[in-house]
């Protein structure tokens, strides 16, 4: 996993492509380093919460038991989102610490409050049919990495800014909820626009941030 991530950075893979590879990863973990992302959690609820924080900068864990008190996400939306990863499966593969990651064709996460599963859907995207046999993670990746998804672009731009400046435009950097607005909305929007217009070239954004810092020294 470590070497896979380093290879993506060294090759300057566009961030949206790297994220897509992680979200849709499958196969043996010793052969496809990205598949190790799914070794982190076996519970789809914990996996969905990690996906939300890692790729969207949104903490949705409060909605696991009730509607989120600080955001608009409901308990129904939480379980619909978690159902996108409810069919991810792991089984042992030959080799020490090797697992085979794959998507099953059935299996849903039951929402305790309603006693039935929610149709799988991104947080503010269209729902998928419950009986569809497709790998739901494809729809998740399509929605998450879309240029129209403001969370995806803003969170990585904010993290890169924080890496060089010591503090994010939004703090904490993994908390982009509506009730935690950026200290400089125009700056965050400009950083996100730059990243999007340059097709998620992370090094180009780093270069621009460093040039800006030199101007103000």
N, C-alpha and C positions, 0 to 999 in steps of 0.2 A: 504493500500500500504506500509506504513511504517513498520508495523508488519510483512508483508510478506517478505520484504527485510531483516529485522533483522533475521527472521527465516532461510532464506537461508544462511546468513553469519554464524549464530550459528551452523548450521548443516554442515558447510563447503561444501555446494553443489558445485560441479565443476562449474567453471565460464561459460563454454560453455552450460551446462544444464540450468543454471539460465537464461542466455541470450535467449536461445531457448524458455523457458517458457514465457518470457516477449514478445518476438516477435510473438508468436503464441497464446497468451492469448485470451480466450473467456469466455463467461458466465457472471454471475452477479458479479459486482465489490465488493459487500459486502461478497461474498462467495469465489471468486478467486481474491486475492489481486493483482496479476500480471496484471489483466485486466485493472486496473486503469492507466496503462501506456498509454492506448489509449484514456483516458479522457483528456489527455494533450492538444491535438489538434484535430480539426474537419477537417481542411484543409489538404489533403494528401501531399501537398508540404511542409508544415511546419512539418508534421509528418515524412516525408522522411528525412528532414534536421536534425531533432532530432535523428532519428535512425542512421544516418550517423555519427554524432558527438559522440553519446553515445557509439556505438558499434565498430566504425571504426576509430574514431579520425580524421575524414575528414569533413571539412567544404565545402559543395557543393553549398551553397546558391547563390554564384556568377553565377553559371551556370543556374539559374532559368530564366534569361533574355537573356543570351548570353553564348558563350563558355567561360569556366573558364580561366581568364588571367594568373593564377599562377599554374594551374594544367592541366592535360590532359582531364578532364571531359568536355564533350560537352553538349550543350543544349538538344540534342537528348537523351544522356545518362541520364541526369538529369530527364527528363520526363518519360523515361523508368523505372528508379529506383522508382520514385514517384508513378508510376502506380502499383507497387507491393502492395501498401497499399491503393489504391483508392477505394477498395471495403469494407473497414472496416466501420461498421455501429454501431451506439449507439441508444438505445431507453430506455426510462424510465422503471424502474422495481420497484416492491413494496419495500418500505423502503426509509427512508430519505437519499438522496445522492446516491442512488443505480441506476446503469445503467446496461443494458444488452449489452455486446459487442459481435458482431458476424460478419462473413464475408458473404457479399451478393454474389450471383452467377453471377451478371452482374454489369456494371458500370465502365466507364473508364475516366481517366483524359485527357482532350483535350490539346494538346500542342499549345499554341497561335500562334507561328511562322509558324506552318504547318497546323493548322486548323484541326488536327486529332490526335488521341492518338498514342503514341509510344507503341510497344509491351513491356509488362512488363519484365524487366530484371535487375539483379544485375549489379553493375557498370562495372565489367569486367567478367561477367558470361554470360551464354547462355540465350537467350530470351525465354519466354513462349508464346504459342499461345494466341492471344487476345480473342478467343472464348472459352478458356478452363474454365470449371466451378469450378475447384479446388481452394482451398484457396491459393492464391499467397504467403501468408506469410510463408507457409511451404518451398517453394523454397528459399525465402529470408533467412529464418533461416538456411537452409542447407548450403547455400553459405556463410553466415556471420560467422557461427561457425565452418566452416571447418578448420582443421589443416593446409590446404594449403592456407588459407586466411591470408596473412602476417599482414594486418591491425588489425584484430581482436585480435590476440595474442600480438602484439607489443603495442597496445594502453593500454591494461589493465596492462601489465608488466610495462610500463612507468609510469602509474598513481600510482601504488603501490610503485615503487621506489621513486617517487616524494613525496608521503605521508610520507615516513620515512626520506628522505634526504633533503626535503625542496625545491628541484628543480628537474625537470624531466630531463632525458637524452635528451628528446625533449621538448622544451618550445615554446609556451604554450603546455600543455599536450594534448590538443584537436586539435592539428594542425600538423598532421603527413604527410603533403604534401611533394612531392619530392623536392620542393624549400626551405624546412625548415628541413635540415638533422639533425640527432642526433649529439650531441657533442662527443659522443663516440659510434660509430656504433657497434664495437665488443661487448661492454657491453650490449647494447640493444638487439643485436642478441642472446647473451648468456642468458639473462633474458627470452626472448621469447622462446628459445629452452628449457630452464628449465621448464617453465610453460607447454609447449606442451608435453614434455616427461613425466611429472608427471600428465598428464590427467587433466590439468587446476585446480590443487589443489592450491588454492590461499594462504592458510596458509603455505604450504610447501615453496612457493616462499617468503613469508614474513619471514619465519624462516631463509632461506638462505641469504636474504638481511641483516637481523640483525646480523647474524654471520659474514658476510663480514665486516660490520661496526665495530664490536668488534675487528676484526683482525687489522684494520687500526687505532684504537684509540691509 
